[in-house]
Structures are given as structure tokens and as C-alpha cells.
Amino acid sequence: MTTQQKKEMAALVQKQIESLWAQLEQLLRQQAEKKNEDATVQPDKKEEKKDDTNTAGTIDIYV
């Protein structure tokens, strides 16, 4: 597997992680609505960490 292929695979995995995170947030909102709780979900703590460190949700792949 070439370095470029590894980079492309890492980018694809990162997109999948982000997609799954969005699905999780949606499911949590739906669950809150079913429980007749406040439908707003807590702010995304992952984003705060991502802004501070710029490494949240990343995967290190060594070539």
C-alpha cells in the first residue's frame, strides 16, 4: 500500500468518524425528545477540544 493510499484511507476513516458522530448526536436528540426532556443537546464538547488542540478525532497513521 502506497503512502498516498494510506493518506486517502485515513481521510476516508476520518469522514466516517465525523458521520457517525453526527448520527450519534441526532439519536441523542431523538432520545431526549422521547423522554419529554429539553430537546437541546449539550454543546459538543468534542468541538471545544478540537478547537484547543486541533487533534480531536484524528487518527495517527505512521508510514
MOPAC internal coordinates of N, CA, C and O (Angstrom, degrees):
PM7 1SCF
backbone

  N    0.0000 0     0.00 0     0.00 0    0    0    0
  C    1.4478 1     0.00 0     0.00 0    1    0    0
  C    1.5287 1   108.19 1     0.00 0    2    1    0
  O    1.2310 1   120.71 1   -49.84 1    3    2    1
  N    1.3089 1   116.25 1   130.16 1    3    2    1
  C    1.4623 1   120.20 1  -176.90 1    5    3    2
  C    1.5225 1   111.03 1   -79.61 1    6    5    3
  O    1.2310 1   121.32 1   -14.88 1    7    6    5
  N    1.3137 1   115.07 1   165.12 1    7    6    5
  C    1.4580 1   120.83 1   177.64 1    9    7    6
  C    1.5197 1   110.60 1   -59.95 1   10    9    7
  O    1.2310 1   120.22 1   137.92 1   11   10    9
  N    1.3226 1   117.19 1   -42.08 1   11   10    9
  C    1.4642 1   120.91 1  -179.87 1   13   11   10
  C    1.5275 1   110.69 1   -63.07 1   14   13   11
  O    1.2310 1   120.26 1   138.74 1   15   14   13
  N    1.3176 1   117.10 1   -41.26 1   15   14   13
  C    1.4647 1   120.65 1   178.77 1   17   15   14
  C    1.5245 1   110.79 1   -63.85 1   18   17   15
  O    1.2310 1   120.46 1   141.10 1   19   18   17
  N    1.3205 1   116.72 1   -38.90 1   19   18   17
  C    1.4644 1   120.69 1   177.95 1   21   19   18
  C    1.5220 1   110.67 1   -64.37 1   22   21   19
  O    1.2310 1   120.52 1   138.82 1   23   22   21
  N    1.3298 1   116.61 1   -41.18 1   23   22   21
  C    1.4669 1   120.43 1   178.44 1   25   23   22
  C    1.5203 1   110.74 1   -64.49 1   26   25   23
  O    1.2310 1   120.40 1   138.26 1   27   26   25
  N    1.3341 1   116.84 1   -41.74 1   27   26   25
  C    1.4603 1   120.62 1   178.61 1   29   27   26
  C    1.5252 1   110.92 1   -64.61 1   30   29   27
  O    1.2310 1   120.68 1   140.10 1   31   30   29
  N    1.3291 1   116.30 1   -39.90 1   31   30   29
  C    1.4560 1   120.36 1   178.56 1   33   31   30
  C    1.5268 1   110.36 1   -65.19 1   34   33   31
  O    1.2310 1   120.11 1   138.64 1   35   34   33
  N    1.3165 1   117.40 1   -41.36 1   35   34   33
  C    1.4610 1   121.34 1   178.56 1   37   35   34
  C    1.5244 1   110.40 1   -62.55 1   38   37   35
  O    1.2310 1   120.09 1   139.14 1   39   38   37
  N    1.3316 1   117.42 1   -40.86 1   39   38   37
  C    1.4603 1   120.82 1   178.50 1   41   39   38
  C    1.5267 1   110.47 1   -64.94 1   42   41   39
  O    1.2310 1   120.14 1   139.80 1   43   42   41
  N    1.3148 1   117.35 1   -40.20 1   43   42   41
  C    1.4594 1   121.45 1   178.60 1   45   43   42
  C    1.5268 1   110.70 1   -64.34 1   46   45   43
  O    1.2310 1   120.27 1   136.47 1   47   46   45
  N    1.3192 1   117.08 1   -43.53 1   47   46   45
  C    1.4601 1   121.07 1   178.60 1   49   47   46
  C    1.5250 1   110.00 1   -62.70 1   50   49   47
  O    1.2310 1   119.94 1   139.45 1   51   50   49
  N    1.3226 1   117.71 1   -40.55 1   51   50   49
  C    1.4619 1   121.54 1   179.15 1   53   51   50
  C    1.5229 1   110.39 1   -62.10 1   54   53   51
  O    1.2310 1   119.80 1   137.72 1   55   54   53
  N    1.3337 1   117.99 1   -42.28 1   55   54   53
  C    1.4630 1   121.54 1   178.07 1   57   55   54
  C    1.5210 1   110.63 1   -63.72 1   58   57   55
  O    1.2310 1   120.25 1   141.04 1   59   58   57
  N    1.3249 1   117.12 1   -38.96 1   59   58   57
  C    1.4596 1   120.64 1   178.54 1   61   59   58
  C    1.5227 1   111.02 1   -65.16 1   62   61   59
  O    1.2310 1   120.33 1   139.84 1   63   62   61
  N    1.3166 1   116.97 1   -40.16 1   63   62   61
  C    1.4623 1   121.17 1   178.02 1   65   63   62
  C    1.5211 1   109.87 1   -61.97 1   66   65   63
  O    1.2310 1   120.23 1   134.16 1   67   66   65
  N    1.3226 1   117.17 1   -45.84 1   67   66   65
  C    1.4611 1   120.99 1   179.59 1   69   67   66
  C    1.5242 1   111.17 1   -62.73 1   70   69   67
  O    1.2310 1   120.23 1   141.03 1   71   70   69
  N    1.3229 1   117.17 1   -38.97 1   71   70   69
  C    1.4562 1   121.53 1   178.50 1   73   71   70
  C    1.5288 1   110.67 1   -64.87 1   74   73   71
  O    1.2310 1   120.50 1   135.86 1   75   74   73
  N    1.3226 1   116.65 1   -44.14 1   75   74   73
  C    1.4604 1   120.36 1   178.50 1   77   75   74
  C    1.5243 1   111.35 1   -64.61 1   78   77   75
  O    1.2310 1   120.20 1   143.21 1   79   78   77
  N    1.3218 1   117.22 1   -36.79 1   79   78   77
  C    1.4622 1   121.21 1   177.95 1   81   79   78
  C    1.5341 1   109.81 1   -62.87 1   82   81   79
  O    1.2310 1   120.12 1   137.26 1   83   82   81
  N    1.3228 1   117.37 1   -42.74 1   83   82   81
  C    1.4638 1   121.46 1   178.57 1   85   83   82
  C    1.5303 1   110.37 1   -64.23 1   86   85   83
  O    1.2310 1   120.25 1   140.00 1   87   86   85
  N    1.3213 1   117.13 1   -40.00 1   87   86   85
  C    1.4644 1   120.51 1   177.76 1   89   87   86
  C    1.5206 1   110.84 1   -64.22 1   90   89   87
  O    1.2310 1   120.28 1   139.33 1   91   90   89
  N    1.3204 1   117.08 1   -40.67 1   91   90   89
  C    1.4567 1   121.30 1   178.02 1   93   91   90
  C    1.5244 1   110.76 1   -61.19 1   94   93   91
  O    1.2310 1   120.37 1   134.42 1   95   94   93
  N    1.3300 1   116.90 1   -45.58 1   95   94   93
  C    1.4593 1   120.26 1   178.94 1   97   95   94
  C    1.5259 1   110.99 1   -60.60 1   98   97   95
  O    1.2310 1   120.40 1   138.97 1   99   98   97
  N    1.3293 1   116.84 1   -41.03 1   99   98   97
  C    1.4580 1   120.83 1   179.05 1  101   99   98
  C    1.5302 1   110.38 1   -63.71 1  102  101   99
  O    1.2310 1   120.11 1   135.90 1  103  102  101
  N    1.3153 1   117.39 1   -44.10 1  103  102  101
  C    1.4593 1   120.67 1   179.18 1  105  103  102
  C    1.5251 1   111.58 1   -64.30 1  106  105  103
  O    1.2310 1   120.31 1   142.56 1  107  106  105
  N    1.3193 1   117.01 1   -37.44 1  107  106  105
  C    1.4634 1   120.13 1   177.81 1  109  107  106
  C    1.5246 1   111.11 1   -65.23 1  110  109  107
  O    1.2310 1   120.27 1   140.88 1  111  110  109
  N    1.3300 1   117.10 1   -39.12 1  111  110  109
  C    1.4658 1   120.20 1   176.60 1  113  111  110
  C    1.5206 1   110.53 1   -63.69 1  114  113  111
  O    1.2310 1   120.49 1   135.91 1  115  114  113
  N    1.3278 1   116.66 1   -44.09 1  115  114  113
  C    1.4629 1   120.50 1   179.66 1  117  115  114
  C    1.5252 1   110.67 1   -62.73 1  118  117  115
  O    1.2310 1   120.33 1   139.55 1  119  118  117
  N    1.3089 1   116.98 1   -40.45 1  119  118  117
  C    1.4568 1   121.00 1   179.21 1  121  119  118
  C    1.5266 1   110.25 1   -64.07 1  122  121  119
  O    1.2310 1   120.05 1   138.46 1  123  122  121
  N    1.3140 1   117.52 1   -41.54 1  123  122  121
  C    1.4574 1   121.43 1   179.07 1  125  123  122
  C    1.5255 1   110.44 1   -63.96 1  126  125  123
  O    1.2310 1   120.39 1   139.78 1  127  126  125
  N    1.3282 1   116.86 1   -40.22 1  127  126  125
  C    1.4572 1   120.35 1   178.85 1  129  127  126
  C    1.5205 1   110.82 1   -64.45 1  130  129  127
  O    1.2310 1   120.04 1   140.25 1  131  130  129
  N    1.3188 1   117.53 1   -39.75 1  131  130  129
  C    1.4623 1   121.04 1   179.50 1  133  131  130
  C    1.5193 1   111.43 1   -64.05 1  134  133  131
  O    1.2310 1   120.32 1   147.51 1  135  134  133
  N    1.3002 1   117.00 1   -32.49 1  135  134  133
  C    1.4612 1   121.11 1  -179.59 1  137  135  134
  C    1.5272 1   111.51 1   -85.26 1  138  137  135
  O    1.2310 1   120.36 1  -173.89 1  139  138  137
  N    1.3295 1   116.92 1     6.11 1  139  138  137
  C    1.4617 1   122.75 1  -179.13 1  141  139  138
  C    1.5233 1   112.28 1    57.69 1  142  141  139
  O    1.2310 1   121.21 1  -149.71 1  143  142  141
  N    1.3083 1   115.29 1    30.29 1  143  142  141
  C    1.4525 1   120.45 1   175.48 1  145  143  142
  C    1.5208 1   108.15 1   -92.14 1  146  145  143
  O    1.2310 1   121.35 1    -2.78 1  147  146  145
  N    1.2877 1   115.02 1   177.22 1  147  146  145
  C    1.4566 1   119.97 1   174.74 1  149  147  146
  C    1.5184 1   108.09 1   -59.10 1  150  149  147
  O    1.2310 1   120.07 1   -54.54 1  151  150  149
  N    1.3278 1   117.47 1   125.46 1  151  150  149
  C    1.4624 1   121.79 1  -173.81 1  153  151  150
  C    1.5202 1   113.08 1   -74.38 1  154  153  151
  O    1.2310 1   119.85 1   171.81 1  155  154  153
  N    1.2996 1   117.88 1    -8.19 1  155  154  153
  C    1.4629 1   118.40 1  -179.92 1  157  155  154
  C    1.5175 1   109.48 1   -81.49 1  158  157  155
  O    1.2310 1   121.05 1   -43.64 1  159  158  157
  N    1.2924 1   115.60 1   136.36 1  159  158  157
  C    1.4569 1   122.42 1   179.40 1  161  159  158
  C    1.5196 1   107.69 1   -91.67 1  162  161  159
  O    1.2310 1   120.69 1   -31.09 1  163  162  161
  N    1.3218 1   116.29 1   148.91 1  163  162  161
  C    1.4571 1   120.18 1   177.63 1  165  163  162
  C    1.5257 1   109.51 1   -55.97 1  166  165  163
  O    1.2310 1   120.21 1   -31.58 1  167  166  165
  N    1.3145 1   117.20 1   148.42 1  167  166  165
  C    1.4704 1   119.24 1   177.93 1  169  167  166
  C    1.5212 1   110.38 1   -53.97 1  170  169  167
  O    1.2310 1   121.49 1   -31.80 1  171  170  169
  N    1.2854 1   114.76 1   148.20 1  171  170  169
  C    1.4529 1   121.73 1  -175.73 1  173  171  170
  C    1.5234 1   110.18 1   -69.63 1  174  173  171
  O    1.2310 1   120.47 1   -76.15 1  175  174  173
  N    1.3163 1   116.70 1   103.85 1  175  174  173
  C    1.4656 1   120.77 1  -179.15 1  177  175  174
  C    1.5220 1   111.36 1   -65.29 1  178  177  175
  O    1.2310 1   120.58 1   150.06 1  179  178  177
  N    1.3199 1   116.49 1   -29.94 1  179  178  177
  C    1.4655 1   120.53 1   178.49 1  181  179  178
  C    1.5257 1   110.32 1   -59.14 1  182  181  179
  O    1.2310 1   120.27 1   139.70 1  183  182  181
  N    1.3149 1   117.09 1   -40.30 1  183  182  181
  C    1.4590 1   120.35 1  -179.32 1  185  183  182
  C    1.5227 1   111.20 1   -63.64 1  186  185  183
  O    1.2310 1   120.55 1   140.79 1  187  186  185
  N    1.3468 1   116.56 1   -39.21 1  187  186  185
  C    1.4549 1   118.63 1   178.53 1  189  187  186
  C    1.5305 1   109.81 1   -61.50 1  190  189  187
  O    1.2310 1   120.77 1   134.81 1  191  190  189
  N    1.3081 1   116.14 1   -45.19 1  191  190  189
  C    1.4617 1   119.83 1   179.61 1  193  191  190
  C    1.5208 1   110.13 1   -64.27 1  194  193  191
  O    1.2310 1   120.66 1   140.10 1  195  194  193
  N    1.3175 1   116.35 1   -39.90 1  195  194  193
  C    1.4598 1   120.24 1  -179.52 1  197  195  194
  C    1.5276 1   110.32 1   -62.52 1  198  197  195
  O    1.2310 1   120.51 1   139.88 1  199  198  197
  N    1.3358 1   116.62 1   -40.12 1  199  198  197
  C    1.4558 1   120.04 1   179.55 1  201  199  198
  C    1.5285 1   111.13 1   -66.33 1  202  201  199
  O    1.2310 1   120.50 1   143.33 1  203  202  201
  N    1.3338 1   116.65 1   -36.67 1  203  202  201
  C    1.4535 1   120.12 1  -177.03 1  205  203  202
  C    1.5268 1   111.97 1   -75.18 1  206  205  203
  O    1.2310 1   120.52 1   137.91 1  207  206  205
  N    1.3152 1   116.62 1   -42.09 1  207  206  205
  C    1.4567 1   119.25 1  -172.21 1  209  207  206
  C    1.5144 1   113.49 1  -109.63 1  210  209  207
  O    1.2310 1   120.83 1   159.23 1  211  210  209
  N    1.3210 1   116.03 1   -20.77 1  211  210  209
  C    1.4660 1   122.51 1  -178.07 1  213  211  210
  C    1.5284 1   111.96 1    60.72 1  214  213  211
  O    1.2310 1   120.31 1  -157.87 1  215  214  213
  N    1.3485 1   117.02 1    22.13 1  215  214  213
  C    1.4571 1   120.27 1   178.56 1  217  215  214
  C    1.5196 1   112.58 1  -126.26 1  218  217  215
  O    1.2310 1   119.41 1   175.75 1  219  218  217
  N    1.3220 1   118.73 1    -4.25 1  219  218  217
  C    1.4597 1   120.37 1  -178.50 1  221  219  218
  C    1.5189 1   109.71 1   -63.22 1  222  221  219
  O    1.2310 1   120.92 1   -46.20 1  223  222  221
  N    1.3070 1   115.84 1   133.80 1  223  222  221
  C    1.4573 1   121.01 1   177.89 1  225  223  222
  C    1.5153 1   114.25 1    77.22 1  226  225  223
  O    1.2310 1   119.82 1  -168.37 1  227  226  225
  N    1.3219 1   117.95 1    11.63 1  227  226  225
  C    1.4621 1   119.28 1   179.41 1  229  227  226
  C    1.5210 1   109.46 1  -100.07 1  230  229  227
  O    1.2310 1   121.37 1   -23.61 1  231  230  229
  N    1.2994 1   114.99 1   156.39 1  231  230  229
  C    1.4562 1   121.65 1   179.35 1  233  231  230
  C    1.5197 1   107.81 1  -121.23 1  234  233  231
  O    1.2310 1   120.91 1   -51.52 1  235  234  233
  N    1.3146 1   115.87 1   128.48 1  235  234  233
  C    1.4625 1   120.12 1   177.20 1  237  235  234
  C    1.5186 1   108.91 1   -85.94 1  238  237  235
  O    1.2310 1   120.76 1   -55.85 1  239  238  237
  N    1.3127 1   116.14 1   124.15 1  239  238  237
  C    1.4558 1   121.50 1   175.16 1  241  239  238
  C    1.5179 1   106.89 1  -121.98 1  242  241  239
  O    1.2310 1   121.34 1   -61.26 1  243  242  241
  N    1.3155 1   115.05 1   118.74 1  243  242  241
  C    1.4530 1   120.20 1  -178.41 1  245  243  242
  C    1.5136 1   109.55 1   -93.80 1  246  245  243
  O    1.2310 1   121.27 1   -47.50 1  247  246  245
  N    1.3119 1   115.17 1   132.50 1  247  246  245
  C    1.4652 1   121.03 1  -176.57 1  249  247  246
  C    1.5110 1   109.92 1  -108.60 1  250  249  247
  O    1.2310 1   120.10 1   180.00 1  251  250  249

